[in-house]
């Protein structure tokens, strides 16, 4: 890992990534793509120096309170977060300034900050988004070798719900001929129902491949799924969008499950995530 100086932390859309690079080792990771112009080794994590102080300055300049999101490019709960606590320090700044937050992660280490999330949620809104890809932990640890197991992530969803923190699940990616089967989808959806999640986000049933992550993915296919790379090359060539042959059936299962169980899906989920709720103001209005 190494530190680097930055002038800003927040994007114009209030997105935040305090780390750059990743050590999860997910074989499908789009963030490896060359289009992101990473100027250091992907596993050599860049930590944005004084991220919390820069964030504090930026939030104080915001005219309107809003939701702050993190985790779009790099998981905010990488292993080194437990030592450097950059994400936690930024949560403290968000809480102090009265903003809301939504976190996207593949780690149950998010539970370390449950105290802060609860405090934020009482004032405004805190939402934890958890990625679930493969129900079977043995297969998951091949495809996503250094993340919390699926069972650990599901357990975290239950704990968060019990503590009053709303949750959303990012479903996927669905890698053709690996986890794009009905059994895997239904098993994950059953757990989502049990955990009483608020919504699901699924960008379709398949994956993306472009320069950078395609080469890495194919290397892993050769190692763990011999012969599958050639099948991809025959069926997809150098396409960016790699659709599952089962996508229509899987999409119908997802849609019907969400309707039946009152789970928000895609556009509705994004709208929920982006809506800023000021609990203090709402309470005051109710009193009058």
Secondary structure by P-SEA (a helix, b strand, c coil): cbbbbbccccccccccccccccccccccccccccccccccccccbbbccaaaaaaaaaaaaccbbbbbbcccccccccccccccaaaaaaaaaaaaacccbbbbbcccccccaaaaaaaaaacbbbbbbbbbccccaaaaaaaccccccaaaaaaaaaaaaaacbbbbbbcccccccccccaaaaaaaaaaaaaacccbbbbcccccccccaaaaaaaaaaaacccaaaaaaaacccccccccccaaaaaaaaaaaaaaaaccccaaaaaaaaaccccaaaaaaaaac
